[in-house]
C-alpha cells in the first residue's frame, strides 16, 4: 500500500500529518509524488502506519538504504521454500 492509498482508506491527511509531526503541505507533496519523502520520514511513516505503508513502497532504492530488509526478505523466502 502506498501513502496515498493509506490516507484515502485509513486516515485524514491533516490528522496523520499532526500525528507524525510534519506540515500538512509536505505530506500532500509526498502523497502526490511532487517531492521525495526524506528517508527519516519513511521510517516514521512505516512505524505509524503499522507497516501498512512500508519503506519498500516508499523508496525504489530501499535495498541500498536498508540492506537488512533485503537480507530479511531473502531469509523469509528461503524459509517458505
C-alpha positions in Angstrom: 0.0 0.0 0.0 1.4 3.4 -0.9 1.0 6.6 1.1 -1.9 7.9 -1.0 -3.8 4.6 -0.6 -3.3 4.7 3.1 -4.5 8.2 3.5 -7.5 7.6 1.3 -8.6 4.4 3.2 -7.4 4.9 6.8 -6.7 8.4 8.0 -7.3 12.0 7.0 -4.1 13.7 5.9 -4.4 16.6 8.4 -4.6 14.2 11.3 -1.8 12.0 10.1 0.5 14.9 9.5 -0.2 16.2 13.0 0.4 12.7 14.4 3.8 12.3 12.8 4.8 15.9 13.2 5.1 17.0 9.6 3.5 20.1 8.0 0.4 19.1 6.0 1.6 20.7 2.8 4.8 18.5 3.0 2.7 15.4 3.4 0.5 16.4 0.5 3.6 16.8 -1.7 4.9 13.4 -0.7 1.5 11.8 -1.2 1.2 13.2 -4.8 4.8 12.5 -5.7 5.6 16.2 -6.1 8.6 15.9 -3.7 10.5 12.9 -2.5 10.0 11.7 1.1 13.1 12.2 3.2 14.5 8.9 4.5 13.9 9.7 8.1 10.2 10.2 7.4 9.9 6.9 5.6 10.8 5.1 8.8 8.3 7.2 10.8 5.6 6.6 8.2 6.2 2.8 8.2 6.0 2.8 12.0 3.0 5.0 12.3 1.0 3.1 9.7 1.8 -0.2 11.5 3.7 -1.4 8.4 0.8 -0.9 6.0 3.0 1.6 4.2 6.4 0.1 4.1 9.8 1.6 3.3 9.9 -0.7 0.4 6.8 1.0 -1.0 8.2 4.5 -0.3 11.6 4.2 -1.9 12.8 2.4 -5.1 16.3 2.2 -3.6 15.2 0.6 -0.3 17.5 -2.4 -0.7 20.5 0.0 -0.9 19.5 2.2 2.0 18.3 -0.6 4.3 20.2 -3.8 3.2 18.9 -5.6 6.3 15.4 -5.5 4.7 16.8 -7.3 1.7 18.5 -9.9 3.8 15.3 -10.3 5.9 13.3 -10.8 2.7 15.7 -13.3 1.3 15.7 -15.3 4.6 11.9 -15.3 4.7 11.6 -16.6 1.1 14.2 -19.3 1.8 12.2 -20.4 4.9 9.0 -20.5 2.9 10.5 -22.7 0.2 
